[in-house]
Amino acid sequence: MSFQLKQSISHYINRRFILWLNRRMPSKNKQKLTQRNIFILPSRFGLAFIFLIILLFILGTNYQNNLIIIMCYLFSSLFITTLFYSYFNMAGLSVSAQGTYNGYKDEKVIIPVNVSADHIKQSLTFNFMHHQKLEVSKIYENKTISIPVNFNHRGKHLLNRLIISSEFPLGLFKCWTKLQFDIGIITYPKPLKCTSSFNNINIQEYDELQETKNAHRTKGEDFYELKPYQKGEPLGHVAWKQVAKGNMWQTKHYSQPQNHSILLSLTDMPSNSIEDKLSNLCYLVLKYHEAGMDFGLRLHDNTTNNLIETDSGKNHLEKCLMLLATFNSNQRVHH
């Protein structure tokens, strides 16, 4: 059988299995482990143990040795008892998880998962498919565990199924489940240091420019208007005198000279590849935000969907990072 044929058969079986899982165990924010969503099979050690039982039975009957037959029955009882212990170690476990989490490419994103049990659960392993495993020795009542995931490409992802498995107590059986939760991951480009100049403003000249702007603002020469405070705006722009008088929170807005407007553009990045250019932009966006400087972002010349006007603050940062993460990429779904 050729390698390509094996791959096709494997892909077909996997796809059919996923469809069956989606029907039997659909996505929910909270799920409880029962006989409907728990799978159990002998482990490799369990298969060897079965072979030993069969061998003892053959030897005992052929040589009419009662001691060997008693050992065969004893091992068989142990095997069946372990089967029930393995199942009850996972049955009744409640698992809940939901939300959208973000991080940078090639860096770990921690997903909090809430678990609770009516009695002690031991030696459980948690991991999202194709991601790092987390071993938990004991769970009792309510507990939040942090499961790491890692993506090597940017974009929006729907996280694949959570695998919970255990070989407790003797390793004769592997008991597992695959649960689907509504968890989204947004992966930003990994920041890549860049020291080039953009829009005639060099990044090394930032401190001097910022001092000039602050001096203008202190004198009131470029003050424009007061606007209601929006969550995420820099606290340094808040009109504290108005707040002290008992008025609503407002922020000061200033009119900036045109040559002080910073518009970061994808075409101005020094790197050769698109991904490196986006990483350069991510670095600059974080740097300007950390410094409290106003900036805009443009990834394409002919569409407003890839343009973010000059602004500052946490909300503005999140918009820019989201645009960098989703630029020319479709939502990826992993099973």
C-alpha positions in Angstrom: 0.0 0.0 0.0 1.5 3.4 -1.0 2.2 6.2 1.4 -0.4 8.5 -0.3 -3.1 5.9 0.0 -2.4 5.3 3.7 -2.6 9.1 4.2 -5.9 9.3 2.4 -7.4 6.4 4.4 -6.1 8.0 7.7 -7.5 11.4 6.7 -10.9 9.8 5.9 -11.1 7.9 9.1 -10.1 10.9 11.2 -12.6 13.1 9.4 -15.4 10.6 10.0 -14.4 10.3 13.7 -14.5 14.1 14.1 -18.0 14.2 12.6 -19.1 11.5 14.9 -17.6 13.3 17.9 -19.4 16.5 16.9 -22.8 14.7 16.9 -22.2 12.8 20.1 -20.3 15.4 22.0 -21.2 18.9 20.7 -19.5 22.1 21.9 -20.7 23.4 25.3 -19.3 25.8 27.8 -19.7 23.3 30.6 -19.6 19.6 30.4 -19.8 16.7 32.8 -18.1 13.3 32.2 -20.5 10.4 32.0 -20.6 7.0 30.2 -21.7 9.0 27.1 -18.4 10.9 26.7 -15.8 8.7 28.4 -13.8 6.1 26.4 -11.8 3.3 27.9 -9.5 0.7 26.3 -6.6 -1.5 27.6 -3.2 0.1 27.5 -0.2 -1.6 26.1 0.6 -2.8 29.6 -3.1 -4.0 29.8 -2.8 -6.0 26.6 0.4 -7.7 27.9 -1.5 -8.4 31.1 -4.3 -10.1 29.1 -1.7 -12.2 27.3 -0.3 -13.2 30.7 -3.8 -14.3 31.9 -4.4 -16.4 28.8 -1.0 -18.0 29.1 -1.6 -18.8 32.7 -5.0 -20.3 31.9 -3.5 -22.5 29.1 -0.6 -23.7 31.4 -3.0 -24.4 34.3 -5.4 -26.4 32.3 -2.7 -28.4 30.4 -0.8 -29.3 33.5 -3.9 -29.5 35.7 -2.2 -27.1 38.2 -4.7 -25.6 40.5 -2.3 -23.0 41.8 -1.7 -21.6 38.3 -5.5 -21.6 37.6 -6.1 -19.7 40.9 -3.4 -17.1 39.8 -5.2 -16.8 36.5 -8.6 -16.1 38.2 -6.9 -13.7 40.7 -5.3 -11.7 37.8 -8.6 -11.7 35.9 -10.5 -10.3 38.9 -7.8 -7.6 39.3 -8.1 -6.7 35.7 -11.9 -6.3 35.8 -11.7 -4.4 39.1 -9.2 -2.0 37.6 -11.5 -1.4 34.7 -14.2 0.0 37.1 -11.7 2.0 39.1 -10.4 3.6 35.9 -13.8 4.6 34.8 -15.0 6.0 38.2 -11.8 8.0 38.5 -13.0 10.2 35.7 -16.8 9.9 35.9 -18.6 12.9 37.5 -15.8 15.4 36.7 -17.3 18.7 35.6 -15.3 20.9 33.2 -16.0 24.4 32.0 -14.1 26.9 29.8 -14.9 29.7 27.4 -13.7 33.1 26.2 -11.2 34.6 23.8 -7.5 34.8 24.7 -4.6 36.5 22.9 -0.9 36.2 22.7 2.0 36.4 20.3 3.2 33.9 17.7 5.5 31.2 19.1 4.7 32.1 22.7 2.5 30.3 25.2 -1.0 31.3 25.8 -2.5 30.2 29.1 -6.1 28.9 29.0 -7.9 28.7 32.4 -10.1 25.7 32.7 -12.5 25.2 35.7 -12.8 21.7 37.0 -14.9 20.3 39.9 -15.5 16.8 41.3 -17.8 15.2 43.8 -14.9 13.0 45.0 -11.1 12.9 44.6 -9.9 12.4 41.0 -6.2 11.3 40.7 -3.5 11.4 38.0 -5.3 13.2 35.2 -3.6 14.7 32.1 -5.1 17.7 30.4 -4.1 19.1 26.9 -5.7 20.6 23.9 -5.0 18.5 20.8 -1.5 19.0 19.4 -0.5 21.1 22.3 1.5 20.7 25.5 0.2 18.3 28.2 -0.5 19.3 31.8 -0.5 16.6 34.5 -2.6 17.1 37.6 -2.0 14.7 40.5 -5.3 15.3 42.4 -8.6 17.2 41.9 -11.2 17.7 44.6 -14.1 20.1 44.7 -13.4 23.3 42.6 -10.1 24.0 40.9 -8.8 26.2 38.1 -6.0 24.8 36.0 -4.0 26.7 33.5 -3.4 24.8 30.2 -0.7 26.2 27.9 -1.2 26.3 24.1 1.2 27.6 21.4 0.6 28.6 17.8 3.4 29.2 15.3 1.3 31.4 13.0 -0.7 34.5 13.6 -4.5 34.9 13.1 -7.8 33.9 14.8 -8.2 30.3 15.8 -10.9 28.2 17.3 -9.2 26.0 19.8 -9.4 22.2 19.2 -10.8 19.6 21.6 -9.6 19.3 25.2 -8.3 15.8 25.9 -8.5 14.5 29.5 -6.9 11.2 30.0 -5.8 8.9 32.9 -4.2 5.5 33.4 -5.0 5.4 37.1 -4.7 3.2 39.1 -2.4 0.5 37.7 -1.9 1.6 34.1 -3.9 -1.4 32.7 -6.5 0.9 31.0 -6.3 4.2 29.3 -9.4 6.2 30.1 -10.0 9.5 28.1 -12.4 12.0 26.7 -12.3 14.7 24.0 -14.5 17.8 24.9 -15.2 20.8 22.6 -15.4 24.3 24.1 -16.1 27.6 22.5 -12.6 29.1 23.0 -11.0 31.5 20.6 -7.3 32.4 20.3 -6.0 35.5 18.7 -2.3 35.3 17.8 -0.4 38.5 17.1 2.8 38.7 15.1 5.9 38.2 17.2 7.5 41.6 17.7 10.7 42.1 15.6 12.9 45.0 16.5 13.1 47.7 13.9 15.1 51.0 14.0 14.2 52.5 10.6 12.4 55.9 10.2 8.8 56.2 9.1 7.0 59.3 7.9 10.2 61.3 8.4 10.1 60.6 12.1 13.0 58.4 13.3 12.3 56.2 16.3 15.4 57.4 18.0 14.1 61.0 17.8 11.0 60.1 19.7 12.0 61.5 23.1 12.9 64.9 21.6 9.6 65.1 19.7 7.6 64.1 22.8 9.2 66.8 24.9 8.3 69.3 22.2 4.7 68.2 22.2 4.5 68.3 26.0 5.9 71.8 26.0 3.2 72.9 23.6 0.5 71.4 25.6 1.7 72.9 28.9 1.5 76.4 27.3 -2.0 75.6 26.0 -1.0 76.5 22.4 -2.4 73.3 20.8 -5.3 72.5 23.1 -8.4 71.7 21.1 -11.4 70.4 23.1 -12.6 68.2 26.0 -14.4 65.0 25.3 -16.0 62.4 27.6 -13.5 59.9 28.9 -13.4 56.6 27.1 -12.1 53.4 28.9 -8.6 52.7 27.8 -7.5 56.3 27.1 -4.2 57.5 28.8 -4.8 58.8 32.3 -2.3 61.6 31.5 -4.9 63.2 29.2 -7.7 63.3 31.9 -8.8 66.8 32.9 -8.2 66.3 36.6 -9.3 69.9 37.5 -12.8 69.1 36.1 -12.8 65.8 38.0 -11.8 67.6 41.3 -14.8 69.9 40.9 -17.1 66.9 40.8 -17.7 67.0 37.0 -17.8 63.9 34.8 -14.5 62.5 33.6 -13.2 64.2 30.5 -10.0 64.0 28.5 -8.1 66.8 26.8 -7.6 66.6 23.1 -5.0 68.5 21.2 -4.6 69.5 17.6 -1.3 68.2 16.3 0.7 69.7 13.4 0.6 67.6 10.3 4.3 66.8 10.3 3.9 65.3 13.9 1.4 62.7 12.8 2.8 59.2 12.8 1.3 56.7 10.3 3.0 53.4 10.4 2.8 51.7 6.9 3.5 48.2 5.9 5.2 49.3 2.7 7.8 51.3 4.7 9.0 48.3 6.6 12.7 47.3 5.8 12.1 43.5 5.9 11.6 41.5 2.7 8.8 39.1 3.8 5.2 40.1 4.7 5.4 38.3 8.1 8.6 40.1 9.0 7.1 43.4 8.0 4.1 42.7 10.3 6.4 41.7 13.1 8.3 45.1 12.6 5.0 46.9 12.8 4.0 45.0 15.9 7.2 46.1 17.6 6.7 49.7 16.7 3.0 49.7 17.8 4.0 48.3 21.2 6.8 50.9 21.5 4.7 53.9 20.6 1.9 52.7 22.9 4.3 52.2 25.8 5.6 55.7 25.3 2.0 57.2 25.1 2.5 58.5 21.6 -0.3 59.0 19.1 0.1 56.9 15.9 -1.9 55.4 13.1 -1.6 52.1 11.1 -1.9 51.4 7.4 -1.5 48.0 5.8 -2.8 48.6 2.3 -3.1 51.8 0.2 -6.5 51.2 -1.4 -8.8 50.1 1.3 -10.1 51.6 4.5 -10.5 48.2 6.1 -6.7 48.1 6.6 -6.4 51.6 7.9 -6.6 52.8 11.6 -6.6 56.5 12.1 -4.1 58.2 14.5 -5.0 57.7 18.1 -3.6 56.4 21.4 -4.7 54.3 24.4 -5.3 50.7 25.2 -8.3 50.3 22.9 -6.3 51.8 20.0 -3.5 49.3 20.7 -5.9 46.4 20.7 -7.4 47.5 17.3 -3.9 47.7 15.8 -2.8 44.4 17.1 -6.0 42.8 15.9 -5.5 44.2 12.4 -1.9 42.9 12.4 -3.1 39.4 13.5 -5.8 39.1 10.9 -4.3 40.8 7.9 -4.9 38.7 4.8 -5.7 35.6 6.9 -8.9 33.6 7.3 -10.1 32.1 10.5 -8.4 28.8 11.2 -10.3 25.9 12.8 -8.2 23.1 14.4 -9.6 19.7 15.4 
